[in-house]
């Protein structure tokens, strides 16, 4: 019985860790990360949020950065969803 309980606990922890890792990977590869990566590729490394990502999310153009509108709208939706969940 003790072995079965230990095995169940190990499997539960392993599955939980896998789900968390998948969620983290999805977030890392998401639209907001694509925007940040585009900003970095264009040379925006200092105050990246203030100088690049926020202006893009606010509908402004940023010199040297080309991000599809669909990526920007998806990022905005995800940010709104996260804010609503808090």
DSSP file (Angstrom, degrees, kcal/mol; ACC not computed):
  #  RESIDUE AA STRUCTURE BP1 BP2  ACC     N-H-->O    O-->H-N    N-H-->O    O-->H-N    TCO  KAPPA ALPHA  PHI   PSI    X-CA   Y-CA   Z-CA
    1    1 A X     >        0   0    0      0, 0.0     4,-2.2     0, 0.0     5,-0.2   0.000 360.0 360.0 360.0 -41.8    0.0    0.0    0.0
    2    2 A X  H  >  +     0   0    0      1,-0.2     4,-2.2     2,-0.2     5,-0.2   0.888 360.0  50.6 -63.8 -39.3    2.8    2.4    0.9
    3    3 A X  H  > S+     0   0    0      2,-0.2     4,-2.5     1,-0.2    -1,-0.2   0.899 109.5  50.6 -65.3 -41.4    4.5    1.7   -2.4
    4    4 A X  H  > S+     0   0    0      2,-0.2     4,-2.3     1,-0.2    -2,-0.2   0.898 110.7  49.1 -63.4 -41.7    1.3    2.4   -4.3
    5    5 A X  H  X S+     0   0    0     -4,-2.2     4,-2.2     2,-0.2    -2,-0.2   0.903 112.0  48.5 -64.6 -42.2    0.9    5.7   -2.5
    6    6 A X  H  X S+     0   0    0     -4,-2.2     4,-2.3     2,-0.2    -2,-0.2   0.913 111.6  49.4 -63.9 -43.2    4.5    6.7   -3.2
    7    7 A X  H  X S+     0   0    0     -4,-2.5     4,-2.5     1,-0.2    -2,-0.2   0.903 110.5  50.7 -63.6 -41.8    4.1    5.8   -6.9
    8    8 A X  H  X S+     0   0    0     -4,-2.3     4,-2.4     1,-0.2    -1,-0.2   0.909 110.6  49.3 -61.8 -42.9    0.9    7.8   -7.1
    9    9 A X  H  X S+     0   0    0     -4,-2.2     4,-2.3     2,-0.2    -2,-0.2   0.906 111.4  48.8 -63.5 -43.1    2.5   10.8   -5.6
   10   10 A X  H  X S+     0   0    0     -4,-2.3     4,-2.4     2,-0.2    -2,-0.2   0.925 112.9  47.5 -63.4 -45.6    5.5   10.6   -8.0
   11   11 A X  H  X S+     0   0    0     -4,-2.5     4,-2.7     2,-0.2     5,-0.2   0.900 111.1  51.5 -63.9 -40.9    3.2   10.3  -11.0
   12   12 A X  H  X S+     0   0    0     -4,-2.4     4,-2.3     1,-0.2    -1,-0.2   0.921 112.2  45.7 -62.2 -44.6    1.1   13.2   -9.8
   13   13 A X  H  X S+     0   0    0     -4,-2.3     4,-2.3     2,-0.2    -2,-0.2   0.894 113.3  50.1 -65.5 -40.2    4.1   15.4   -9.4
   14   14 A X  H  X S+     0   0    0     -4,-2.4     4,-2.2     2,-0.2    -2,-0.2   0.929 112.7  45.5 -65.4 -45.9    5.6   14.4  -12.7
   15   15 A X  H  X S+     0   0    0     -4,-2.7     4,-2.3     2,-0.2    -2,-0.2   0.916 113.1  50.8 -64.3 -42.9    2.3   15.1  -14.6
   16   16 A X  H  X S+     0   0    0     -4,-2.3     4,-2.2    -5,-0.2    -2,-0.2   0.903 110.6  48.9 -60.7 -42.0    1.9   18.4  -12.8
   17   17 A X  H  X S+     0   0    0     -4,-2.3     4,-2.4     2,-0.2    -1,-0.2   0.896 110.2  51.7 -65.7 -39.9    5.5   19.4  -13.7
   18   18 A X  H  X S+     0   0    0     -4,-2.2     4,-2.3     2,-0.2    -2,-0.2   0.916 110.0  48.5 -63.7 -43.7    4.9   18.5  -17.4
   19   19 A X  H  X S+     0   0    0     -4,-2.3     4,-2.3     1,-0.2    -1,-0.2   0.916 112.3  48.8 -63.1 -43.1    1.7   20.6  -17.6
   20   20 A X  H  X S+     0   0    0     -4,-2.2     4,-2.4     1,-0.2    -2,-0.2   0.897 110.8  50.7 -63.9 -39.8    3.5   23.5  -16.0
   21   21 A X  H  X S+     0   0    0     -4,-2.4     4,-2.3     2,-0.2    -2,-0.2   0.897 110.2  49.4 -65.8 -39.9    6.4   23.2  -18.4
   22   22 A X  H  X S+     0   0    0     -4,-2.3     4,-2.5     2,-0.2    -2,-0.2   0.920 111.2  49.3 -64.3 -43.0    4.1   23.1  -21.4
   23   23 A X  H  X S+     0   0    0     -4,-2.3     4,-2.1     1,-0.2    -2,-0.2   0.909 111.4  49.3 -61.7 -42.4    2.3   26.2  -20.2
   24   24 A X  H  X S+     0   0    0     -4,-2.4     4,-2.4     2,-0.2    -1,-0.2   0.889 110.9  50.1 -64.1 -40.0    5.6   28.0  -19.7
   25   25 A X  H  X S+     0   0    0     -4,-2.3     4,-1.9     2,-0.2    -2,-0.2   0.909 109.3  51.0 -65.5 -42.7    6.7   27.0  -23.2
   26   26 A X  H  < S+     0   0    0     -4,-2.5     4,-0.2     1,-0.2    -2,-0.2   0.912 112.1  47.2 -61.6 -41.8    3.4   28.2  -24.7
   27   27 A X  H >< S+     0   0    0     -4,-2.1     3,-1.3     1,-0.2     6,-0.4   0.922 110.6  51.9 -64.6 -44.0    3.9   31.5  -23.0
   28   28 A X  H 3< S+     0   0    0     -4,-2.4    -1,-0.2     1,-0.3    -2,-0.2   0.821 115.4  41.5 -63.2 -32.7    7.5   31.8  -24.0
   29   29 A X  T 3< S+     0   0    0     -4,-1.9    -1,-0.3    -5,-0.1    -2,-0.2   0.315  96.0 116.5 -97.8   8.3    6.6   31.2  -27.7
   30   30 A X  S <> S-     0   0    0     -3,-1.3     4,-1.8    -4,-0.2     3,-0.3  -0.005  82.9 -92.4 -75.2 179.5    3.5   33.4  -27.6
   31   31 A X  H  > S+     0   0    0      1,-0.2     4,-1.9     2,-0.2     5,-0.1   0.844 122.2  55.4 -62.8 -37.9    2.7   36.6  -29.5
   32   32 A X  H  > S+     0   0    0      1,-0.2     4,-2.2     2,-0.2    -1,-0.2   0.876 108.2  49.5 -65.6 -35.9    4.0   38.9  -26.7
   33   33 A X  H  > S+     0   0    0     -6,-0.4     4,-3.0    -3,-0.3    -1,-0.2   0.874 106.7  55.9 -68.9 -37.0    7.4   37.2  -26.9
   34   34 A X  H  X S+     0   0    0     -4,-1.8     4,-2.2     2,-0.2    -2,-0.2   0.900 108.5  48.2 -60.3 -40.0    7.4   37.5  -30.7
   35   35 A X  H  X S+     0   0    0     -4,-1.9     4,-2.2     2,-0.2    -2,-0.2   0.940 112.5  47.5 -65.6 -46.8    6.9   41.3  -30.2
   36   36 A X  H  X S+     0   0    0     -4,-2.2     4,-2.5     1,-0.2    -2,-0.2   0.906 111.8  50.5 -61.6 -41.5    9.7   41.5  -27.6
   37   37 A X  H  X S+     0   0    0     -4,-3.0     4,-2.5     1,-0.2    -1,-0.2   0.887 109.2  51.2 -63.9 -38.9   12.0   39.4  -29.9
   38   38 A X  H  X S+     0   0    0     -4,-2.2     4,-1.3     2,-0.2    -1,-0.2   0.893 110.5  49.6 -64.9 -39.1   11.3   41.7  -32.8
   39   39 A X  H  <>S+     0   0    0     -4,-2.2     5,-2.6     2,-0.2     4,-0.2   0.922 112.0  47.5 -64.6 -44.7   12.1   44.7  -30.7
   40   40 A X  H ><5S+     0   0    0     -4,-2.5     3,-1.6     1,-0.2    -2,-0.2   0.905 109.0  54.1 -63.6 -41.0   15.4   43.1  -29.5
   41   41 A X  H 3<5S+     0   0    0     -4,-2.5    -1,-0.2     1,-0.3    -2,-0.2   0.800 106.0  53.6 -63.7 -27.9   16.3   42.2  -33.1
   42   42 A X  T 3<5S-     0   0    0     -4,-1.3    -1,-0.3    -3,-0.2    -2,-0.2   0.448 127.9 -99.2 -86.4  -0.1   15.8   45.8  -34.1
   43   43 A X  T < 5S+     0   0    0     -3,-1.6     2,-1.2    -4,-0.2     3,-0.3   0.524  78.0 137.7  98.7   6.2   18.2   46.9  -31.3
   44   44 A X      < +     0   0    0     -5,-2.6    -1,-0.2     1,-0.2    -2,-0.1  -0.735  15.8 133.6 -87.7  99.1   15.8   48.0  -28.6
   45   45 A X    >   +     0   0    0     -2,-1.2     3,-0.6    -3,-0.1     2,-0.4   0.666  49.8  72.7-117.4 -28.9   17.3   46.5  -25.5
   46   46 A X  T 3  S-     0   0    0     -3,-0.3     5,-0.2     1,-0.3    -1,-0.1  -0.772 120.2  -9.0 -92.0 132.5   17.2   49.3  -23.0
   47   47 A X  T 3> S+     0   0    0     -2,-0.4     4,-3.0     1,-0.1     5,-0.4   0.902  81.1 174.4  48.9  47.0   13.7   50.1  -21.6
   48   48 A X  H <>>S+     0   0    0     -3,-0.6     5,-2.1     1,-0.2     4,-1.8   0.834  71.7  51.2 -56.7 -37.2   12.3   47.8  -24.2
   49   49 A X  I  4>S+     0   0    0      3,-0.2     5,-2.6     2,-0.2     6,-0.4   0.952 116.2  39.1 -65.3 -48.6    8.8   48.0  -22.8
   50   50 A X  I  45S+     0   0    0      1,-0.2    -2,-0.2     3,-0.1     5,-0.2   0.877 124.4  37.5 -70.3 -38.6    8.7   51.8  -22.8
   51   51 A X  I  <5S+     0   0    0     -4,-3.0    -1,-0.2    -5,-0.2    -2,-0.2   0.685 135.6   0.5 -90.8 -18.5   10.6   52.3  -26.1
   52   52 A X  I  X5S+     0   0    0     -4,-1.8     4,-2.0    -5,-0.4    -3,-0.2   0.642 120.9  47.0-135.8 -60.8    9.2   49.5  -28.2
   53   53 A X  I  ><S+     0   0    0     -5,-2.1     4,-2.4     1,-0.2     5,-0.2   0.928 113.2  46.3 -66.1 -46.6    6.6   47.0  -27.0
   54   54 A X  H  ><S+     0   0    0     -5,-2.6     4,-1.7    -6,-0.3     6,-0.2   0.926 111.4  51.3 -63.9 -44.6    4.2   49.4  -25.4
   55   55 A X  H  4>S+     0   0    0     -6,-0.4     5,-2.8     1,-0.2    -1,-0.2   0.923 111.6  49.0 -57.4 -41.1    4.2   51.8  -28.4
   56   56 A X  H ><5S+     0   0    0     -4,-2.0     3,-1.6     1,-0.2    -2,-0.2   0.924 110.8  49.3 -62.2 -43.7    3.4   48.8  -30.7
   57   57 A X  H 3<5S+     0   0    0     -4,-2.4    -1,-0.2     1,-0.3    -2,-0.2   0.748 107.6  56.3 -67.6 -22.7    0.6   47.7  -28.4
   58   58 A X  T 3<5S-     0   0    0     -4,-1.7    -1,-0.3    -5,-0.2    -2,-0.2   0.320 124.6-102.7 -90.7   7.8   -0.8   51.2  -28.5
   59   59 A X  T < 5S+     0   0    0     -3,-1.6     2,-0.2     1,-0.3    -3,-0.2   0.551  79.2 131.6  87.2   7.5   -0.9   51.2  -32.3
   60   60 A X      < -     0   0    0     -5,-2.8    -1,-0.3    -6,-0.2     2,-0.3  -0.588  56.8-118.2 -90.5 154.9    2.2   53.3  -32.9
   61   61 A X        -     0   0    0     -2,-0.2     2,-0.4    -3,-0.1     5,-0.1  -0.666  21.1-153.4 -89.4 150.9    4.9   52.3  -35.3
   62   62 A X    >   -     0   0    0      3,-0.5     3,-2.2    -2,-0.3   -10,-0.1  -0.993  28.6-104.8-126.4 127.3    8.4   51.8  -34.1
   63   63 A X  T 3  S+     0   0    0     -2,-0.4     3,-0.1     1,-0.3   -21,-0.0  -0.233 101.8   6.2 -55.3 126.1   11.4   52.3  -36.4
   64   64 A X  T 3  S+     0   0    0      1,-0.2     2,-0.5   -21,-0.0    -1,-0.3   0.433 103.9 109.2  84.3  -0.7   12.9   49.1  -37.6
   65   65 A X    <   -     0   0    0     -3,-2.2     2,-0.5   -23,-0.1    -3,-0.5  -0.941  40.8-179.2-116.2 124.8   10.2   46.8  -36.1
   66   66 A X        +     0   0    0     -2,-0.5     2,-0.4   -28,-0.1    -5,-0.0  -0.934  11.0 163.8-124.8 107.2    7.7   45.0  -38.3
   67   67 A X        -     0   0    0     -2,-0.5     5,-0.1   -11,-0.0    -2,-0.0  -0.986  40.7-110.7-124.3 130.4    5.2   42.9  -36.4
   68   68 A X    >>  -     0   0    0     -2,-0.4     4,-1.7     1,-0.1     3,-0.7  -0.260  23.5-123.5 -58.6 144.4    1.9   41.6  -38.0
   69   69 A X  H 3> S+     0   0    0      1,-0.2     4,-2.8     2,-0.2     5,-0.2   0.833 111.2  60.5 -58.2 -33.5   -1.2   43.2  -36.7
   70   70 A X  H 3> S+     0   0    0      1,-0.2     4,-1.9     2,-0.2    -1,-0.2   0.864 103.9  49.6 -64.7 -35.0   -2.6   39.8  -35.8
   71   71 A X  H <> S+     0   0    0     -3,-0.7     4,-2.2     2,-0.2    -1,-0.2   0.906 112.0  48.3 -69.1 -41.7    0.4   39.2  -33.4
   72   72 A X  H  X S+     0   0    0     -4,-1.7     4,-2.4     2,-0.2    -2,-0.2   0.931 112.6  47.3 -65.0 -45.5   -0.2   42.5  -31.7
   73   73 A X  H  X S+     0   0    0     -4,-2.8     4,-2.1     1,-0.2    -1,-0.2   0.871 111.5  51.5 -65.9 -34.9   -3.9   41.9  -31.3
   74   74 A X  H  X S+     0   0    0     -4,-1.9     4,-2.3    -5,-0.2    -1,-0.2   0.913 110.3  48.6 -66.2 -42.1   -3.3   38.4  -29.9
   75   75 A X  H  X S+     0   0    0     -4,-2.2     4,-2.6     2,-0.2    -2,-0.2   0.921 110.7  50.7 -62.8 -43.9   -0.8   39.8  -27.4
   76   76 A X  H  X S+     0   0    0     -4,-2.4     4,-2.3     1,-0.2    -1,-0.2   0.904 110.4  49.9 -61.2 -40.9   -3.2   42.5  -26.3
   77   77 A X  H  X S+     0   0    0     -4,-2.1     4,-2.4     2,-0.2    -1,-0.2   0.907 111.0  48.7 -64.3 -42.1   -5.9   39.9  -25.8
   78   78 A X  H  X S+     0   0    0     -4,-2.3     4,-2.5     2,-0.2    -2,-0.2   0.901 111.0  50.1 -65.5 -40.2   -3.7   37.7  -23.7
   79   79 A X  H  X S+     0   0    0     -4,-2.6     4,-2.2     2,-0.2    -2,-0.2   0.911 111.5  48.8 -64.1 -41.3   -2.6   40.7  -21.6
   80   80 A X  H  X S+     0   0    0     -4,-2.3     4,-2.3     2,-0.2    -2,-0.2   0.900 111.1  50.4 -63.7 -40.6   -6.3   41.6  -21.1
   81   81 A X  H  X S+     0   0    0     -4,-2.4     4,-1.7     2,-0.2    -2,-0.2   0.922 111.0  47.9 -64.1 -44.5   -7.1   38.0  -20.1
   82   82 A X  H  X S+     0   0    0     -4,-2.5     4,-0.8     1,-0.2    -1,-0.2   0.893 111.7  50.6 -63.4 -39.3   -4.3   37.8  -17.6
   83   83 A X  H >< S+     0   0    0     -4,-2.2     3,-0.7     1,-0.2    -1,-0.2   0.896 109.4  50.7 -64.9 -40.3   -5.3   41.1  -16.1
   84   84 A X  H 3< S+     0   0    0     -4,-2.3    -1,-0.2     1,-0.2    -2,-0.2   0.809 105.4  57.3 -67.5 -30.3   -8.9   39.9  -15.8
   85   85 A X  H 3<        0   0    0     -4,-1.7    -1,-0.2     1,-0.2    -2,-0.2   0.691 360.0 360.0 -74.7 -18.7   -7.8   36.8  -14.0
   86   86 A X    <<        0   0    0     -4,-0.8    -1,-0.2    -3,-0.7    -2,-0.1   0.476 360.0 360.0 -73.5 360.0   -6.0   38.7  -11.3
